[in-house]
Amino acid sequence: MTPAARLAAAAELLTAIGAAATPAEQHIGSYFRARRYAGSKDRRWVTEFTYRALRRQGELDWIAHEIGLEPSPRMRCFISLLLFDDLPLAEVRSGWIGGPHGLEEPTAEEVAALEKAATLDLAQMPAAAAGNFPDWLADTLTAQYGESAADIMAAYGSRAPVTLRVNGLKATREDILATLKEEGIDAEATTLSPDGIILNDRLNLSRHPLLDAGRIELQDEAAQIAARLACAAPGMIVVDFCAGGGGKSLAMAAGMAHQGKIHAFDTNARRMRDIQSRATRAGVTLIEPVAIAGDDTDIELFTPLVGGVDRVFVDAPCSGSGTWRRQPDQKWKLTADRLAELIALQADILSRAAPLVAPGGRLIYATCSILAGENEAQIEAFLSSHPEFMLCPVSEIWDAAGLTGSYEKTFLALTPADIGTDGFFTAVLEKGPRRA
Ligand SMILES: C[S@@+](CC[C@H](N)C(=O)[O-])C[C@H]1O[C@@H](n2cnc3c(N)ncnc32)[C@H](O)[C@@H]1O
């Protein structure tokens, strides 16, 4: 592909990504499946350029606005080349546009505006634009995190690491680190999860033999910590209420030594379709996936479990705000209305999951979000309507969960600015003992 064709591809992708809820990754995947002629270098350039424009859309749009242009994918592409790649406008015009597959030449007015881009005082950029967050979310984060909000938003500018969870049923972390080293892969142990390995190289391990053999799984360190905080032990009855692809079920099963049972529920059967094959690979036999309806018709299915489950893990559907380093397009798509809908859904799921917990058992609530409405406020509301539950501070169960070091807070609440994990929240609640 010529530079002009690559730039036009990025603009086309940015337009498609902006117009639909589908994640950027899927748009990019199908775009290149339909264009087999594009080589791996073209694919890499277009993907990285597109992701950078999504990550830095706040800056790009502020700049466009300041120089008097309507922000658009085409303008984002031009400004990105001018300011992030430091290319002179003359070079952009001569080498990156026009031709049969290129973007339309800028008009005389657009050229005059683009010439002003290099002279802008970027220090005047407001915090939301500089942090590359929509205004309403920047305000929400500032209200919640105060002065740390700027650092948190800035942390979303970097790329998330590739993190593995070692399956303790089949391998030790030392074994896997040694194998990776033999293969020349630079990796190190995670700091808080005793099962995790972070790759220092950005490699795609999705077809690695260690994965096929079920010795490792791809899982962010924060999710590994959350699963350990369930303290699922051999012989327990566990419900993974929003099991999805089974990431938490598999991690909990690793601590259960093949004894007990995990009922994996989800309203989306398609998301659960790989659980059994992943479990087989991991040497796990105690997971039973069952699709649920998510409404009152589940009562019959739940009846045998009511009051009898040792651990109910609710890995709730959420904004995904903790994962926006990986999916920067999603932060531009979340609306306050959608967030309110998610918060209501989470409350509904919690109220349906709570009756399953046995006296003395625990309800674990997790989100990959950094927004208090989905996290601390959700738990506060739950506790006020469910007085039979009390908080089990994360700081107090940290050692029992086998986690490394210590953690001083009541909830697990990590943002990408803390130790580099995805943003994640976990609360552990215990149901009071049965009254005599
Ligand atoms: C954060 S994802 C779960 C990820 C999964 N636990 C893992 O570790 O791979 C949330 C899941 O909740 C499911 N879900 C949505 N509404 C639900 C409901 N009312 N009851 C149960 N699950 C629901 C979604 O289909 C989605 O798979």
The ligand as a Gaussian input file, in Angstrom:
#p B3LYP/6-31G(d) Opt

LIG

0 1
 C      -17.270000      -8.895000      32.587000
 S      -18.051000     -10.072000      31.622000
 C      -17.563000     -11.569000      32.380000
 C      -16.144000     -11.988000      32.120000
 C      -15.831000     -13.374000      32.634000
 N      -16.205000     -13.540000      34.020000
 C      -14.372000     -13.727000      32.473000
 O      -13.609000     -13.706000      33.440000
 O      -13.984000     -14.026000      31.339000
 C      -19.719000      -9.911000      32.110000
 C      -20.625000     -11.003000      31.632000
 O      -21.915000     -10.799000      32.205000
 C      -22.860000     -11.372000      31.339000
 N      -24.199000     -10.895000      31.726000
 C      -24.874000      -9.810000      31.294000
 N      -26.073000      -9.725000      31.903000
 C      -26.150000     -10.764000      32.750000
 C      -27.135000     -11.227000      33.674000
 N      -28.289000     -10.558000      33.842000
 N      -26.895000     -12.344000      34.378000
 C      -25.728000     -13.017000      34.227000
 N      -24.756000     -12.641000      33.357000
 C      -24.972000     -11.532000      32.642000
 C      -22.372000     -10.954000      29.971000
 O      -22.896000     -11.796000      28.965000
 C      -20.842000     -11.074000      30.142000
 O      -20.382000     -12.306000      29.650000

